[in-house]
């Protein structure tokens, strides 16, 4: 269960807003939410930063919305 729709709606954003942030089409973003296509790792990373949560939370692997501490490079 991917939580992208809930995260997006909690911030009153439309799919086009997120798609623009990721530089993809709204159609592709919709397919991510509907789990019709796999989300590339780099896109998951960007989404976790954008929504300030972990990839595990986005993918439904944990109920802890708080992100892990970020690694400074």
N, CA, C and O atoms as CSV, one atom per row, in Angstrom:
chain,resi,resn,atom,element,x,y,z
A,1,UNK,N,N,0.839,-1.190,0.000
A,1,UNK,CA,C,0.000,0.000,0.000
A,1,UNK,C,C,0.879,1.246,0.000
A,1,UNK,O,O,1.615,1.506,0.951
A,2,UNK,N,N,0.789,1.981,-1.047
A,2,UNK,CA,C,1.558,3.210,-1.153
A,2,UNK,C,C,0.711,4.354,-0.601
A,2,UNK,O,O,-0.480,4.447,-0.898
A,3,UNK,N,N,1.316,5.214,0.190
A,3,UNK,CA,C,0.599,6.291,0.874
A,3,UNK,C,C,0.708,7.645,0.186
A,3,UNK,O,O,0.442,8.672,0.811
A,4,UNK,N,N,1.083,7.670,-1.058
A,4,UNK,CA,C,1.291,8.940,-1.753
A,4,UNK,C,C,0.031,9.788,-1.800
A,4,UNK,O,O,0.096,10.998,-1.586
A,5,UNK,N,N,-1.106,9.178,-2.075
A,5,UNK,CA,C,-2.343,9.956,-2.178
A,5,UNK,C,C,-2.665,10.628,-0.853
A,5,UNK,O,O,-3.015,11.808,-0.824
A,6,UNK,N,N,-2.549,9.885,0.250
A,6,UNK,CA,C,-2.828,10.468,1.568
A,6,UNK,C,C,-1.872,11.609,1.884
A,6,UNK,O,O,-2.297,12.658,2.369
A,7,UNK,N,N,-0.589,11.414,1.615
A,7,UNK,CA,C,0.399,12.462,1.872
A,7,UNK,C,C,0.095,13.709,1.049
A,7,UNK,O,O,0.175,14.830,1.550
A,8,UNK,N,N,-0.250,13.501,-0.207
A,8,UNK,CA,C,-0.555,14.623,-1.104
A,8,UNK,C,C,-1.814,15.363,-0.649
A,8,UNK,O,O,-1.829,16.592,-0.570
A,9,UNK,N,N,-2.857,14.607,-0.354
A,9,UNK,CA,C,-4.117,15.238,0.048
A,9,UNK,C,C,-4.012,15.938,1.400
A,9,UNK,O,O,-4.675,16.950,1.626
A,10,UNK,N,N,-3.188,15.410,2.293
A,10,UNK,CA,C,-2.982,16.062,3.593
A,10,UNK,C,C,-2.408,17.463,3.426
A,10,UNK,O,O,-2.577,18.314,4.299
A,11,UNK,N,N,-1.735,17.703,2.311
A,11,UNK,CA,C,-1.133,19.017,2.043
A,11,UNK,C,C,-1.940,19.822,1.029
A,11,UNK,O,O,-1.484,20.852,0.533
A,12,UNK,N,N,-3.137,19.342,0.731
A,12,UNK,CA,C,-4.036,20.012,-0.222
A,12,UNK,C,C,-3.363,20.276,-1.565
A,12,UNK,O,O,-3.500,21.359,-2.135
A,13,UNK,N,N,-2.642,19.285,-2.060
A,13,UNK,CA,C,-1.975,19.385,-3.354
A,13,UNK,C,C,-2.682,18.497,-4.363
A,13,UNK,O,O,-3.310,17.502,-4.001
A,14,UNK,N,N,-2.573,18.867,-5.635
A,14,UNK,CA,C,-3.097,17.996,-6.683
A,14,UNK,C,C,-1.933,17.199,-7.288
A,14,UNK,O,O,-0.763,17.497,-7.047
A,15,UNK,N,N,-2.282,16.195,-8.069
A,15,UNK,CA,C,-1.239,15.362,-8.670
A,15,UNK,C,C,-0.290,16.182,-9.529
A,15,UNK,O,O,0.910,15.911,-9.560
A,16,UNK,N,N,-0.810,17.169,-10.216
A,16,UNK,CA,C,0.022,18.019,-11.082
A,16,UNK,C,C,1.085,18.756,-10.279
A,16,UNK,O,O,2.203,18.941,-10.761
A,17,UNK,N,N,0.752,19.182,-9.055
A,17,UNK,CA,C,1.730,19.863,-8.201
A,17,UNK,C,C,2.931,18.967,-7.919
A,17,UNK,O,O,4.078,19.402,-8.022
A,18,UNK,N,N,2.662,17.726,-7.566
A,18,UNK,CA,C,3.745,16.786,-7.251
A,18,UNK,C,C,4.505,16.423,-8.524
A,18,UNK,O,O,5.734,16.363,-8.525
A,19,UNK,N,N,3.775,16.183,-9.594
A,19,UNK,CA,C,4.419,15.846,-10.868
A,19,UNK,C,C,5.381,16.944,-11.306
A,19,UNK,O,O,6.482,16.656,-11.777
A,20,UNK,N,N,4.970,18.197,-11.152
A,20,UNK,CA,C,5.848,19.314,-11.504
A,20,UNK,C,C,7.097,19.324,-10.631
A,20,UNK,O,O,8.195,19.592,-11.119
A,21,UNK,N,N,6.937,19.038,-9.363
A,21,UNK,CA,C,8.075,18.985,-8.433
A,21,UNK,C,C,9.074,17.904,-8.847
A,21,UNK,O,O,10.284,18.068,-8.689
A,22,UNK,N,N,8.548,16.793,-9.381
A,22,UNK,CA,C,9.394,15.663,-9.777
A,22,UNK,C,C,9.840,15.737,-11.238
A,22,UNK,O,O,10.620,14.902,-11.696
A,23,UNK,N,N,9.344,16.737,-11.965
A,23,UNK,CA,C,9.635,16.869,-13.406
A,23,UNK,C,C,9.174,15.656,-14.196
A,23,UNK,O,O,9.892,15.144,-15.054
A,24,UNK,N,N,7.959,15.203,-13.889
A,24,UNK,CA,C,7.341,14.103,-14.623
A,24,UNK,C,C,5.935,14.550,-15.017
A,24,UNK,O,O,5.478,15.618,-14.611
A,25,UNK,N,N,5.260,13.729,-15.806
A,25,UNK,CA,C,3.891,14.054,-16.190
A,25,UNK,C,C,2.925,13.695,-15.069
A,25,UNK,O,O,3.210,12.843,-14.227
A,26,UNK,N,N,1.786,14.358,-15.078
A,26,UNK,CA,C,0.739,14.034,-14.106
A,26,UNK,C,C,0.280,12.597,-14.303
A,26,UNK,O,O,-0.053,11.915,-13.334
A,27,UNK,N,N,0.260,12.133,-15.535
A,27,UNK,CA,C,-0.154,10.761,-15.837
A,27,UNK,C,C,0.760,9.752,-15.161
A,27,UNK,O,O,0.290,8.781,-14.568
A,28,UNK,N,N,2.068,9.979,-15.250
A,28,UNK,CA,C,3.005,9.047,-14.594
A,28,UNK,C,C,2.841,9.095,-13.083
A,28,UNK,O,O,2.863,8.057,-12.422
A,29,UNK,N,N,2.678,10.297,-12.532
A,29,UNK,CA,C,2.489,10.384,-11.093
A,29,UNK,C,C,1.224,9.641,-10.669
A,29,UNK,O,O,1.221,8.955,-9.647
A,30,UNK,N,N,0.165,9.773,-11.437
A,30,UNK,CA,C,-1.080,9.065,-11.142
A,30,UNK,C,C,-0.854,7.551,-11.108
A,30,UNK,O,O,-1.409,6.845,-10.266
A,31,UNK,N,N,-0.039,7.075,-12.025
A,31,UNK,CA,C,0.275,5.637,-12.063
A,31,UNK,C,C,1.035,5.204,-10.818
A,31,UNK,O,O,0.867,4.073,-10.362
A,32,UNK,N,N,1.869,6.080,-10.258
A,32,UNK,CA,C,2.537,5.772,-8.992
A,32,UNK,C,C,1.505,5.595,-7.885
A,32,UNK,O,O,1.549,4.617,-7.138
A,33,UNK,N,N,0.569,6.549,-7.782
A,33,UNK,CA,C,-0.452,6.484,-6.736
A,33,UNK,C,C,-1.333,5.250,-6.874
A,33,UNK,O,O,-1.739,4.655,-5.876
A,34,UNK,N,N,-1.624,4.872,-8.106
A,34,UNK,CA,C,-2.479,3.718,-8.352
A,34,UNK,C,C,-1.714,2.401,-8.354
A,34,UNK,O,O,-2.299,1.334,-8.543
A,35,UNK,N,N,-0.387,2.483,-8.139
A,35,UNK,CA,C,0.502,1.324,-8.120
A,35,UNK,C,C,0.467,0.545,-9.432
A,35,UNK,O,O,0.570,-0.682,-9.449
A,36,UNK,N,N,0.320,1.289,-10.535
A,36,UNK,CA,C,0.336,0.665,-11.857
A,36,UNK,C,C,1.748,0.523,-12.398
A,36,UNK,O,O,2.018,-0.351,-13.222
A,37,UNK,N,N,2.664,1.393,-11.927
A,37,UNK,CA,C,4.074,1.284,-12.296
A,37,UNK,C,C,4.910,1.457,-11.027
A,37,UNK,O,O,4.487,2.097,-10.065
A,38,UNK,N,N,6.094,0.875,-11.053
A,38,UNK,CA,C,7.008,1.001,-9.913
A,38,UNK,C,C,7.631,2.388,-9.887
A,38,UNK,O,O,7.888,2.997,-10.926
A,39,UNK,N,N,7.865,2.865,-8.682
A,39,UNK,CA,C,8.479,4.176,-8.498
A,39,UNK,C,C,9.993,3.992,-8.460
A,39,UNK,O,O,10.499,3.217,-7.648
A,40,UNK,N,N,10.723,4.694,-9.329
A,40,UNK,CA,C,12.187,4.589,-9.294
A,40,UNK,C,C,12.746,5.034,-7.934
A,40,UNK,O,O,12.170,5.896,-7.270
A,41,UNK,N,N,13.853,4.448,-7.538
A,41,UNK,CA,C,14.478,4.735,-6.247
A,41,UNK,C,C,14.746,6.228,-6.082
A,41,UNK,O,O,14.458,6.787,-5.024
A,42,UNK,N,N,15.280,6.873,-7.088
A,42,UNK,CA,C,15.596,8.302,-6.983
A,42,UNK,C,C,14.321,9.121,-6.777
A,42,UNK,O,O,14.333,10.112,-6.047
A,43,UNK,N,N,13.240,8.720,-7.405
A,43,UNK,CA,C,11.963,9.412,-7.231
A,43,UNK,C,C,11.442,9.197,-5.813
A,43,UNK,O,O,10.914,10.127,-5.203
A,44,UNK,N,N,11.585,7.982,-5.278
A,44,UNK,CA,C,11.195,7.727,-3.889
A,44,UNK,C,C,11.991,8.604,-2.935
A,44,UNK,O,O,11.444,9.123,-1.962
A,45,UNK,N,N,13.269,8.770,-3.208
A,45,UNK,CA,C,14.111,9.630,-2.376
A,45,UNK,C,C,13.592,11.061,-2.406
A,45,UNK,O,O,13.466,11.704,-1.363
A,46,UNK,N,N,13.293,11.556,-3.598
A,46,UNK,CA,C,12.771,12.923,-3.731
A,46,UNK,C,C,11.433,13.083,-3.011
A,46,UNK,O,O,11.188,14.102,-2.365
A,47,UNK,N,N,10.574,12.080,-3.124
A,47,UNK,CA,C,9.277,12.134,-2.458
A,47,UNK,C,C,9.430,12.135,-0.940
A,47,UNK,O,O,8.713,12.853,-0.244
A,48,UNK,N,N,10.359,11.337,-0.429
A,48,UNK,CA,C,10.561,11.294,1.023
A,48,UNK,C,C,11.062,12.634,1.545
A,48,UNK,O,O,10.682,13.058,2.637
A,49,UNK,N,N,11.902,13.292,0.780
A,49,UNK,CA,C,12.386,14.623,1.170
A,49,UNK,C,C,11.248,15.642,1.068
A,49,UNK,O,O,11.059,16.457,1.971
A,50,UNK,N,N,10.498,15.594,-0.024
A,50,UNK,CA,C,9.402,16.541,-0.241
A,50,UNK,C,C,8.355,16.434,0.871
A,50,UNK,O,O,7.898,17.447,1.400
A,51,UNK,N,N,7.977,15.198,1.221
A,51,UNK,CA,C,6.946,14.982,2.231
A,51,UNK,C,C,7.509,14.883,3.649
A,51,UNK,O,O,6.757,14.709,4.608
A,52,UNK,N,N,8.828,14.993,3.780
A,52,UNK,CA,C,9.500,14.922,5.082
A,52,UNK,C,C,9.104,13.652,5.847
A,52,UNK,O,O,8.662,13.707,6.994
A,53,UNK,N,N,9.275,12.526,5.184
A,53,UNK,CA,C,8.997,11.227,5.784
A,53,UNK,C,C,9.998,10.223,5.227
A,53,UNK,O,O,10.896,10.590,4.469
A,54,UNK,N,N,9.846,8.975,5.599
A,54,UNK,CA,C,10.770,7.948,5.111
A,54,UNK,C,C,10.178,7.211,3.911
A,54,UNK,O,O,8.964,7.204,3.706
A,55,UNK,N,N,11.038,6.606,3.142
A,55,UNK,CA,C,10.588,5.759,2.036
A,55,UNK,C,C,9.769,4.599,2.594
A,55,UNK,O,O,8.773,4.198,1.991
A,56,UNK,N,N,10.177,4.064,3.730
A,56,UNK,CA,C,9.414,2.977,4.357
A,56,UNK,C,C,7.980,3.394,4.647
A,56,UNK,O,O,7.057,2.601,4.455
A,57,UNK,N,N,7.777,4.630,5.109
A,57,UNK,CA,C,6.423,5.116,5.373
A,57,UNK,C,C,5.637,5.241,4.065
A,57,UNK,O,O,4.482,4.824,3.993
A,58,UNK,N,N,6.250,5.806,3.049
A,58,UNK,CA,C,5.584,5.958,1.752
A,58,UNK,C,C,5.123,4.603,1.231
A,58,UNK,O,O,4.026,4.485,0.686
A,59,UNK,N,N,5.956,3.583,1.396
A,59,UNK,CA,C,5.646,2.254,0.877
A,59,UNK,C,C,4.769,1.431,1.814
A,59,UNK,O,O,4.428,0.293,1.491
A,60,UNK,N,N,4.400,1.977,2.956
A,60,UNK,CA,C,3.522,1.268,3.878
A,60,UNK,C,C,4.214,0.198,4.709
A,60,UNK,O,O,3.558,-0.714,5.213
A,61,UNK,N,N,5.526,0.297,4.856
A,61,UNK,CA,C,6.287,-0.684,5.616
A,61,UNK,C,C,6.381,-0.330,7.097
A,61,UNK,O,O,6.789,-1.160,7.909
A,62,UNK,N,N,6.005,0.899,7.451
A,62,UNK,CA,C,5.974,1.347,8.837
A,62,UNK,C,C,4.836,2.347,8.991
A,62,UNK,O,O,4.407,2.973,8.021
A,63,UNK,N,N,4.360,2.486,10.204
A,63,UNK,CA,C,3.342,3.499,10.488
A,63,UNK,C,C,3.947,4.752,11.095
A,63,UNK,O,O,3.227,5.697,11.416
A,64,UNK,N,N,5.263,4.767,11.253
A,64,UNK,CA,C,5.984,5.909,11.813
A,64,UNK,C,C,6.230,6.927,10.704
A,64,UNK,O,O,7.056,6.706,9.819
A,65,UNK,N,N,5.501,8.050,10.759
A,65,UNK,CA,C,5.618,9.059,9.700
A,65,UNK,C,C,6.893,9.889,9.833
A,65,UNK,O,O,7.396,10.428,8.847
A,66,UNK,N,N,7.411,9.986,11.054
A,66,UNK,CA,C,8.627,10.773,11.296
A,66,UNK,C,C,9.800,10.164,10.515
A,66,UNK,O,O,10.043,8.960,10.606
A,67,UNK,N,N,10.520,10.981,9.757
A,67,UNK,CA,C,11.625,10.434,8.964
A,67,UNK,C,C,12.818,10.059,9.829
A,67,UNK,O,O,12.961,10.524,10.961
A,68,UNK,N,N,13.656,9.223,9.279
A,68,UNK,CA,C,14.915,8.897,9.915
A,68,UNK,C,C,15.807,10.149,9.882
A,68,UNK,O,O,15.603,11.018,9.034
A,69,UNK,N,N,16.776,10.253,10.774
A,69,UNK,CA,C,17.714,11.373,10.668
A,69,UNK,C,C,18.438,11.319,9.315
A,69,UNK,O,O,18.879,10.252,8.887
A,70,UNK,N,N,18.557,12.447,8.660
A,70,UNK,CA,C,19.202,12.529,7.346
A,70,UNK,C,C,20.716,12.471,7.490
A,70,UNK,O,O,21.290,12.924,8.480
A,71,UNK,N,N,21.338,11.897,6.469
A,71,UNK,CA,C,22.783,11.828,6.400
A,71,UNK,C,C,23.277,13.075,5.686
A,71,UNK,O,O,22.801,13.397,4.597
A,72,UNK,N,N,24.223,13.776,6.284
A,72,UNK,CA,C,24.815,14.957,5.645
A,72,UNK,C,C,25.991,14.514,4.795
A,72,UNK,O,O,26.876,13.798,5.262
A,73,UNK,N,N,25.992,14.943,3.555
A,73,UNK,CA,C,27.096,14.554,2.652
A,73,UNK,C,C,27.988,15.721,2.398
A,73,UNK,O,O,28.970,15.599,1.666
